[in-house]
Amino acid sequence: MDISVVVPFYNEEDYIADCIQALLSQDYPKENHEIIMVDNNSSDRSAAIVRQYPGINLLSEPLRGDFAARNRGLTAAKGAIIAFTDSNCAPRKDWLQKIAAAAALSPDAGIVLGSLQFEPGSPALSMMEAYESEKAA
């Protein structure tokens, strides 16, 4: 196993299917990566949606907090590389391929980071624009 993708989630029923579809559509070989989704006590249909997708390792973490869910996924991960994303994100098809390439270029690196792209009109983009505007003032 090359890469373990860990995705913590809490009440993300509106977004989680898009995240899963993006992860299942990666152009990285399916036999070389695993997807671990960690439910952090959701009270909506998020976990039920994840269960609809065979081959995804669904875990549960009762301790509230993103850190706890990420750590739970990390303990189950089998990959030499651990990739984290959030359940309201939809990584591009080449995301894992680029992670693997970056790791191969710098085998001693402890962490590889990438950039974020927001959908036009998304609340996250509005918050980022407000932050940048405030910072520039």
Buried (B, 14 or more C-beta within 10 A) or exposed (E): EBBBBBBBBBBBBEBBBBBBEBBEEBEBEEEEBBBBBBBBBBEBBBBEBBEEBEEBBBBEBEEEEBEBBBBBBBEEBEBEBBBBBBBBBBBBEEBBBBBBEBBEEEEEEEEBEEEEEEEEEEEEBEEEEEEEEEEEE
